[in-house]
Amino acid sequence: MSTERNHDEDRRPRVGTIIWGLIAVVVGLLVVAGTWWNVSFNWAYVLIALLIGSGIALMVAGVLSATRNRGR
């Protein structure tokens, strides 16, 4: 009897990948909004907000992942 686990069964998307993908989508939507509706953004503030938001999301996801794995 083999104790190896099948790694294909427990493969889940990584939180970091999802968060960076969301950042890319938000930046793309802001660029499109600026082009279509002639809206201007202060890109320094946008980048600061995105970095703060993504950092918080990554920390929360890490804590949640650590607490879930502690019970196993």
C-alpha positions, -999 to +999 in steps of 0.1 A: +000+000+000+015+033-011+014+064+011+021+088-017-007+113-023-019+121-058-009+157-062-035+162-090-064+158-066-055+186-042-043+211-067-060+245-061-053+279-075-028+298-055-040+329-038-011+350-050-019+342-086-055+352-082-047+385-065-021+395-091-046+386-118-072+408-101-046+436-100-040+432-138-078+433-145-083+464-123-054+483-141-068+472-175-103+484-166-089+518-154-070+522-186-101+514-206-123+537-185-098+565-190-098+560-228-136+556-232-149+582-208-120+606-208-114+601-171-079+609-158-064+591-128-034+600-106-015+568-113+007+572-083-023+571-060-038+542-080-005+522-076-003+529-039-039+518-034-034+486-054-002+477-035-018+483-002-050+464-011-030+435-026-007+434+004-036+432+028-053+405+007-021+384+006-016+387+043-052+377+051-050+348+027-018+336+043-033+337+078-064+319+066-043+292+049-021+288+080-051+283+102-067+258+079-035+238+076-030+237+113-060+215+118-047+188+094 
